[in-house]
Amino acid sequence: MKKLLEIKNLSAGYENQVVLENVSLDIFSNDFIGVIGPNGGGKTTLIKTILGLIKPISGELNLLINKKNIGYLPQVNQIDKRFPITVFDVVRSGKADTALFSSFHKNRQEKEKAETLLQEMGISNLRNKSIGELSGGQMQRVFLCRALMNEPELLVLDEPSTYVDNNFEGELYLKLKELSDRMAILLISHDVGTISFFVKTIACVNRNLHHHPSNIISEEQLASYNCPLQIITHGDIPHTVLKLHDEHEHHGHHH
């Protein structure tokens, strides 16, 4: 088991505002961590720091893998759909080191890789479409392909289920479960009920961070971690979630 990233006593934020305080977290090669917390609690700041987009105010963040080995799926609502680029080119752009003059051979390998990923996600038929023509779920699939182009060791997903039809949401999580055999995954979500079925551990972020050692978490524990979220389990989720919570004598509120 390889350590990919260590965060020690990290504080981060913007200008004079500290958003994350004294946060520590290690990420190992077999991790599948669901990151939950209220809006404004620091989940996005944590990601931005991991991706190197903002520098820590204090503490340390040691990335023990090449930065290229982090795949990132942004929130699709932040992608400008007017940008005239095809699905195929979006996926290929995931190769950060694609030089314009890279050899023909490498180019061919990249194209094959992109093609394979599009097939895996069931969207080869969209390859020549412009991204402006896609639905939220299709966008998500395209950008997941893009994030996987480098065969990342760590895959970071920011609120992936917010802009997606329910049908694809289930598929996405099953896909992630499959990918979690090959890479570590950090999944940011506001929906503890849904993700608890798929992830291995849960990190609650609300200015501080508490890494909970399992995917079974009660509302009492959330409260003790200062994470003001309610556990809502939806009917279309595999029944196990309800059953797991029931072992905790109905701590969760089931709707």
N, C-alpha and C positions, 0 to 999 in steps of 0.2 A: 504493500500500500504506500503510494507515493504522496508526499505532501506537495500540493500545487501552489498554495498561497498561505501566508500567515499575516494576520493583522493583530497588532499589539497596541493596546491602550491608545487607539486612534481617535483623534477628534477631527472633525471636518465640517465644512460649511462654506458660507459665502461672505465675503468682506468681513463685517463685524459680527455676523450671526453664526453661532455654533449650532449645527443641526444634529450632529452625532457627537456623543461625548464618551470618551474612555471605552471604546468598543474593541473587543478582541474576538477573533474568529479564525480558526484554521480550516482550510478546505483540502480534503484528500481526494485521491483519484477515484474512489468509489462512492463519493458523496452524492446524494440527491437531496438538496436542502430547499425547503419551501420557506421563503422569507415573507413574513406577514407583518402588518402593523397599520396604524391609522394613516390617513393622508397627512403629509407634512411631518410624519414621524422620522423620516430619514432614509426610507428604502431606496429612493432614487439617488440620493447623495452617496449611499453605500456603493451602488453600482458605478456611479461616475468615478468614485475614488478607485475602485478596483480596475476600471478600464483606463485609469490614468488621465481622465478628463479634468479632474480637479486634484490639487495637491493637498495632502493632509495638513491641518493646522499644527498638530503635534502627534506624537506616537509614530508607529512605523507600519508600513505595508511592504512586505517582501514577496515579490512575485517570483516563484521558483521555476516558472516555465517561461518560454518565450512569449512575448505579448501577442504574437501572431497566433498562438495556440489557444486564444480565447475567442470563442464564437459569441456574437452578440445579436440578439433579436430585439430591435427597438420596439417601442409602442407604434403600431402601424398608423395611428392617427397623426403621428408627427412626420409622416412621409408625404412630401408634396406630390400629389397624384398628377399634377400638370407637367411634371418632368418627363420629357419625351424619351423614354428609355424602354426597351422591351424586357419582358420577363427573363429571357435567356441572358441578356446583358447584365441585368441586376444580379442574377445568380453568379455569373462569372466574375463580377466585381468583388465577390467575397474573397478572391485571391488577392490579398493585400499587395503582394509583391509582383503583380502582373505588370511587367514593363511593356511599353508599347512595342519595343523591338525584340520581345522575347522570341526564342527560336520557334520555328514552325512546329517542331516536335512537341515542345512544351504546350504550345497553344492547343494542339490536338488533344493532348492528355487532359487539359483543362476543360475543353469542350466536352470530352467524353464524361468527365466527372460531373459536369453541370447537367448533362443529359441524364446520367444515372440518377442523380438526386431528384430531378424533375419527375422521373418515372416513379421513384420510390414514394414521392408525395402524391402521385396520381395527377400531375398537372402538365405532362408533356404537351398536351393539346393546347396549352396556353403559351407555349414558348415564344411565339412571335407577336403576341398581343402587347399593347402598350400598357404600362401599369395603371393608367387612368381608367382602363376598362374593367378593372378587377373589383370583386367584392372584398369585404374585410377578410373573410376566411381565405380567399385565394391569395390576397396580399400576404397574409400570415404565412401561408405555405411557401410562397416565393422567398420571403425573407428568412424563413427557417432554412431553406435550401442554401441561401447565400451564407448564412451563419455556419453551415456545415462544410463549406467548400474547402476549408483548411484542415479538415479532420481534427477539430479542436479537442484539447484535453479538458477544457472547461467551457461549458455552454451557459451563457447568462441570458435569461429571458425576462423582459420587463412587462408585467401585467399582460400576459399573452391572451387571456380569455376575454378581455374587455370589449373587443370590437368584432367578435366572432359569433357566427351562428352556432347554436348549441350542438348541432350535429357535428360540426368540425371540432368543437371543444373536446368532446370525448375522444375523437380520433387523435387530436393533438397530444392529449395526455398519455394515451396508449403508446403513441410514437415516442414520446419522451421516456416512458418506462423502458422501451426497447433500447433507446439510445443510452440510457443510464448504465447499460452493461459495458459500453465502450468509452464513456466520458463522465466526468463530474458535471452535475447540473445545479445551477442556482436559479430558482424559479421565484420571481417576485409575484405576489398575488394578494388580493384583498379578501380572497374567499377561502378561509381556512377549512370550511366544510368539504369543498371539492378537492383541494389539493392533498388533504390529509390521507386520502386513499392511495395516492401515487408516490408521494415523497417518502424519504426514509427518516428525516429529522426536520424539525421546524425551528426557524430562528425568528424571534419576535423583536421587531425594531421599533422603538419609540424613544428616540434620543439615545437610549442605551440599547444594548443588544443582549438577549438571552437565548442561548442555543439549547433548545430542548432535545433531549437525546432520543426521542422516538416520534412517530407520527400520530400517536394517540395523545391528545391534549384536552384538558377539561377547561371549562370557563374559569374555575377557581385558579388553575395554573396560569391562564392568560392574565387574570387579574393580578396575581402575585408577580407576574413579569411586567406589570404596568402596560399591558397591551389591551386596550379597551375594545376588543372585538367580540361579537357574538358568534357562536357557532350555529350556523344554519345549515341543515342538511337538506338537499333538494331530492325530490322523489326519483329523479332519473339517474341518480348516482347508485352504483352498486351497493347493495344492502349492507355489505360489510361495515360501512362507515357507521351506520346506526348500531349495528351489533357491537362494534368496538366501543362505542360510547356507552352502550347499555351496561357493559361490564363495569363502567364507573358509576353505576347506580344513577343513571339519568342526571348527570351533572349538566349536560348540554340541553338547550331548549330546542325541541324538535318542532318544526313548523310543518 
